[in-house]
Each structure stands twice: as C-alpha cells, then as structure tokens.
Amino acid sequence: MDKIVLPRIEVMACHGVEEWERKTPQPFVISVKMSLDLRSAADSDNIENTVHYGELYSAIKNLAENNSFALIETLAQKVADHCLTDERVQKVRVAVEKTQAKYVDLTFPARVVVERSRQ
C-alpha cells in the first residue's frame, strides 16, 4: 500500500488535563502516515486523484489549534477520524507529541500514537 506522510506538523495549542494547559498554548508536534492507493494519482498526474496534503496539513493544524482536549489521545483520534473521512484512505497512523509536558517539577516529551483503519 502506498503512503502519504506528513512527518512534523508543529502547532501551538491548548491541550492537557490541567486547567492552565487548556488556557496556555504549548508546543505540539503531530505526525500523520496514511495508507492508500496512489496509482490513479500517479497515472493521471491530477491532484483530484489523491489527498491534497497541503489542505490536510491546514485542516490538522486548525483542528489542533482551535480545539482544547484534556488528553492528547483525543486529539490523535480526532486527527485520525478526519483523515479517514477521505474514502481513499485505508489506514492512518497519527502521533501526537507534547514536547514540553509538565509533571510536578519535570518537563519531558510525551507521545501518543493511534492507528486506525477502514473496516
């Protein structure tokens, strides 16, 4: 199966369990890998026969920056759901990294990965 990969969508967004996290933008990195058949797009050389990754990038950035979720698991699921709205996409893998997660006095990266497929 062919792939379209958007490896590092960097956003400033308000996601987290703590109230302050849902009010103060923090850096996140979202990576997406979609599995689909790209032969039609390659044969036709027409953007209409593939997922327009520029538009997808903008939609994911908008989804992350204009919503607030307690869990990055929820953000990852919402991104996966959006990708699967295109019926050509058979499978999607979404990673959401909270690059500066804070717990007590520690700051560390935390990452969630979800894989969803059309069934």
N, C-alpha and C positions, 0 to 999 in steps of 0.2 A: 504494500500500500504506500502511496506517495504521501508526502508530508508538507505542510506549511508550518514554519516555525517563526514565532515572534519571541526572541530569547530574553529581552530585558525591557519591559515597559516600566519606566520609572515614574512614580506618582507620589504626590504629597496628599495624604488622605487621613481621615479621622476614623480609625477602626481600633477597637480594643475593649476590654472588659471594664476598665476603669472609666469613670465619667470624664476625667480630664482627657483621656485618649480619644474620646468621641467629640472633643471640642478643639483639640490642638492638632493641627496637621503634622504627620510624621512621614518619613520616607518608607515607601514600599516598592518592591520590585515584583512584577508579575511576568511570568513566562508561560507561553502557550505553544503546544505542539498539536496540530490537527492532522488526522489521517483521512485522506480522501483520494479519489482517482483523478489525477490531473491530465490524463491523456487528451480529453476533449479540449482543454485549455491550450495544451501544447500544440495540438494539431491545428486549431483554429487561430491561435495567437490573438485571442479575444478575451478581454478582461471579464466579459459577461459569463464566461465558462469556468470561472474559478472564484474563490473567495477573495474579495478585494482587501488585501491585508492592510492597506492604508486606512480604509474605512473601519476595519475591525480594530486596528490599533486605537483609533479615536473613540470607538464605542467602549472599549475596555477601559481606557483612561477616564472617560466620562462616568462610567459605572462606578469605578473605584473612588473618584474624587467627589462625586455628587451624592453618595450614599454613606451611611455610617452603620457598621455592623459590630457587634460585640466580638465576634470570632472571625479570624481570617479564614477559617473553614467555610463560613458562609459566603465570604467574598469569592473564594475559589469556586464554590458551587455555582454562584450567580454567573461568573465568567464562563464556566463550562456550559451552563444552560444556554447562555447567549450564543456561544459557538455552535451548539447543536441545533439552533433554530434554522441554520442553513442545512437543508436535507442532504447536501453532498458530503457533509462532514460525517464520517462514520464513527470516529473515535476522537477524543480530546484529552489531553493531559495538561493540567493547569497547576503551576506552582506559584504560591504567594509567599513572599519573604518579607517579614517585618524586620528591617535591617537594624533597627535600634530598639528592640523590645526591652522593656524595663521591668525588673522584678527585684523588689527590695532595693539594694544598692548596686545591683548588677545591670549592665547593659550588654545585650548579646543579640545576634541574629536568630530569628526563629522562622522556620519554613513549613508550610503545609503543601502537600501535593495530592490532588484528586485526579482520578482517571474515570472518565465516563464514556460509554459507547451507546450507539443507537441499537435498541433491541426490539 
